[in-house]
Amino acid sequence: HRHRRRPVRLVTALQEAPPQPPRAAGRRRTPLVAALLVAALALLALAGLRAAPGTARFAPAALSFSGEAPVVTLPSYGPQGMHVVGYEHGATTQVAVRLRNDGPLPLTVTGVAVDGGVAPLLAVRAVAGLPVDVPAGGEAVVEVTAELGNCEYFHEREVQNYAAAEVAFTVLGRPGTATVPFDRPVMVHSPMIVGCPDRLLDRQAHDRSDLTGAA
């Protein structure tokens, strides 16, 4: 019987090439890339925190009144209607200010201010219910106590209108402020002289320029 010869496999020099040494440079780059990525993420997080107050949005604040001063709401007076406060010297009114957070993030309301100038007919004396947390899409009520006064600095045909409140807040620990309009403006009419015990007959005797420093 003839014996068949088995084929001999030839191993070339290329197949027997030694393994490549590990790349030390690649290992050195990995921590550097990770550090740069962490730094970039930190910068993005810091930028997000700084921009957080800019995301705050408030719906118009709904007002409701209680207390000594007479108040009437006229829904058809003007384009939005009007809350009209009857002036009774020295009387106080409590105004429940309902704030709605229309922004995408929760926030904390830290202050509510109503600017009536240096001698407001409706002077804010206290604000209760602060600070208050308001979730995104949620509501909170802050109670403002105001006193009717300073009529001596107005003649009987003057009125003061209050259209908005300045609301201070924080978002993710960052402070911000917003001008929040009322659902309806608030109007206070200066009384006749019989309703203002401190007013003099001479209209020029009391002038708000004394309070502002104007000539």
C-alpha positions in Angstrom: 0.0 0.0 0.0 1.2 3.5 -0.8 1.3 6.0 2.1 -0.1 9.4 1.4 2.1 12.3 2.4 0.4 14.8 4.7 0.7 18.4 3.5 3.2 20.4 5.5 2.0 23.8 6.7 4.5 26.5 6.2 4.5 29.2 8.8 5.7 32.4 7.4 7.7 35.0 9.3 4.7 37.3 9.1 2.5 34.9 11.0 5.1 34.4 13.7 5.6 38.2 14.2 5.9 39.0 17.9 2.9 40.7 19.6 2.9 44.5 19.6 3.8 46.2 23.0 1.0 48.0 24.7 0.6 51.7 23.9 1.7 53.6 27.0 0.7 56.9 25.4 -2.9 55.7 25.1 -3.0 54.8 28.8 -1.7 58.3 29.6 -4.4 60.0 27.5 -7.3 58.3 29.3 -7.0 60.1 32.7 -6.5 63.4 30.8 -9.6 62.9 28.7 -11.6 62.0 31.8 -10.4 65.1 33.6 -11.4 67.3 30.7 -14.8 65.7 30.6 -15.4 66.3 34.3 -14.3 69.9 33.9 -16.6 70.4 31.0 -19.6 68.9 32.9 -18.8 71.1 35.9 -18.8 74.2 33.7 -22.1 73.2 32.2 -23.6 72.6 35.7 -22.3 76.0 36.9 -23.8 77.7 33.8 -27.1 76.0 34.4 -27.2 77.2 38.0 -26.5 80.7 37.0 -29.2 80.6 34.3 -31.8 78.9 36.6 -33.5 82.1 37.8 -34.1 83.0 34.2 -36.4 80.0 33.8 -38.9 81.4 36.4 -42.3 82.3 35.1 -45.3 83.5 37.1 -49.0 83.7 36.1 -50.8 86.9 37.0 -51.4 87.0 40.7 -55.0 86.7 41.8 -56.0 89.0 44.7 -58.6 88.7 47.4 -59.3 91.2 50.1 -60.4 91.2 53.7 -60.1 93.6 56.7 -61.5 97.1 57.6 -61.1 98.9 54.3 -64.0 98.6 51.9 -63.1 97.0 48.6 -65.2 96.4 45.5 -64.1 94.5 42.3 -65.4 95.9 39.0 -64.9 93.2 36.4 -65.9 95.4 33.5 -64.0 98.5 34.4 -61.1 98.9 31.9 -59.6 96.0 29.9 -58.9 93.8 32.9 -61.4 95.1 35.4 -60.3 96.8 38.7 -60.1 96.3 42.4 -61.2 99.6 44.0 -60.2 100.2 47.6 -62.3 102.8 49.4 -60.0 105.2 51.4 -60.7 105.2 55.2 -57.9 106.9 56.9 -55.9 104.5 59.1 -57.8 101.4 58.1 -56.0 98.3 57.1 -56.7 95.7 54.5 -55.4 92.1 54.1 -54.6 91.2 50.5 -54.2 87.5 49.8 -51.8 87.3 46.8 -52.0 83.9 45.0 -48.8 83.2 43.2 -48.6 80.4 40.5 -45.3 79.0 39.3 -45.6 78.6 35.6 -41.8 77.8 35.2 -40.3 74.4 34.7 -38.4 74.3 38.0 -39.5 74.5 41.7 -38.8 77.8 43.4 -38.9 79.5 46.8 -40.6 82.9 47.1 -38.6 85.0 49.6 -40.2 88.4 49.3 -43.2 90.3 47.9 -43.2 94.1 47.6 -45.7 96.6 46.2 -44.3 100.0 45.2 -46.4 103.0 46.0 -43.7 105.6 46.0 -42.5 107.7 48.9 -46.0 108.4 50.3 -48.3 105.6 49.1 -52.1 105.8 49.8 -51.9 102.0 50.3 -48.8 101.4 52.4 -47.6 97.8 53.0 -47.0 97.1 56.7 -46.3 93.4 56.8 -46.0 90.3 54.6 -46.9 86.9 56.0 -46.2 83.4 54.7 -42.6 83.8 53.6 -40.5 82.1 52.6 -42.7 79.6 50.8 -41.8 76.7 48.4 -43.8 76.6 45.1 -43.4 73.5 42.9 -43.5 73.8 39.1 -47.1 74.2 38.2 -48.0 74.8 41.8 -49.5 77.7 43.8 -48.9 79.5 47.1 -50.7 82.3 48.9 -48.9 85.2 50.6 -50.8 87.6 52.8 -50.0 91.3 52.5 -51.2 93.7 55.2 -51.5 97.4 54.0 -52.7 100.6 55.7 -54.5 103.5 54.1 -52.6 106.7 54.8 -50.6 109.7 53.4 -53.7 111.3 52.0 -52.3 114.7 53.1 -49.9 114.5 50.2 -52.7 114.1 47.6 -55.5 116.4 46.6 -59.1 115.0 46.4 -59.0 114.2 42.6 -55.9 112.1 42.7 -55.7 108.3 42.5 -53.0 105.7 42.9 -52.9 102.5 40.8 -51.0 99.4 41.7 -50.6 97.0 38.8 -48.0 94.5 39.9 -45.8 93.2 42.8 -42.1 92.7 42.8 -41.5 89.1 43.8 -38.1 87.9 45.1 -37.3 84.2 44.8 -34.6 81.5 44.5 -34.3 78.7 42.0 -31.8 76.0 42.8 -30.4 78.3 45.4 -29.8 81.2 43.0 -31.7 84.5 43.6 -33.9 86.3 41.2 -36.7 88.9 41.0 -39.8 89.2 38.8 -42.5 91.7 38.2 -45.7 89.8 38.6 -48.9 91.6 37.3 -52.1 91.4 39.3 -55.1 89.8 37.8 -56.7 93.2 38.0 -55.1 96.5 38.9 -55.8 98.0 42.3 -57.0 101.6 42.5 -57.1 103.8 45.6 -58.9 107.2 45.3 -57.7 110.1 47.5 -60.6 111.2 49.8 -62.2 114.5 50.2 -60.8 116.8 52.9 -63.4 115.6 55.4 -62.0 112.0 55.0 -58.4 113.2 55.4 -57.8 114.6 58.9 -54.2 115.7 58.1 -54.9 117.5 54.9 -54.8 121.4 55.0 -57.1 123.7 53.1 -54.0 125.0 51.3 -53.2 122.4 48.6 -49.7 123.7 48.3 -49.0 123.2 52.0 -48.3 119.5 51.5 -46.2 118.5 48.5 -44.5 115.2 47.8 -41.5 117.0 46.5 -40.5 117.6 50.1 -40.2 113.8 50.5 -38.5 113.2 47.2 -36.0 116.1 47.5 -37.4 117.7 44.3 -37.6 121.5 44.0 
